[in-house]
Amino acid sequence: MEITQLYAISVGGILLFFILVNFRPYIEAFLRAVSLPASKHLTYPRIIHRHRYLGL
């Protein structure tokens, strides 16, 4: 691998890090908004359906 490719990968990683730090509040808000519906459809049915009194 050439030295210029290593520099490009390093600079790209640093820029990606700064972009993620800059958009962190938006990413956290998105994850909070998606977390409950995802749990509702993926996790809760498995737990509730296996329960003796609440399941089907």
C-alpha positions, -999 to 999 in steps of 0.1 A, spaced: 0 0 0 14 34 -9 20 61 15 -6 84 -2 -33 58 4 -24 56 40 -26 94 43 -60 94 25 -73 67 48 -61 86 79 -75 119 68 -108 102 59 -111 86 93 -104 119 111 -130 137 90 -155 109 96 -148 112 133 -154 150 133 -186 146 113 -199 120 137 -191 142 167 -208 172 150 -240 152 143 -241 134 176 -272 151 189 -291 142 157 -279 106 158 -289 103 195 -324 117 188 -328 94 158 -318 63 179 -342 73 207 -370 77 182 -363 43 166 -356 24 199 -392 21 212 -408 10 179 -380 -15 173 -384 -29 208 -421 -30 203 -419 -51 172 -388 -72 179 -383 -77 216 -416 -74 233 -434 -101 213 -408 -127 222 -410 -118 259 -447 -115 261 -456 -145 240 -435 -167 262 -451 -155 294 -475 -179 309 -503 -153 317 -498 -126 290 -489 -148 260 -511 -164 234 
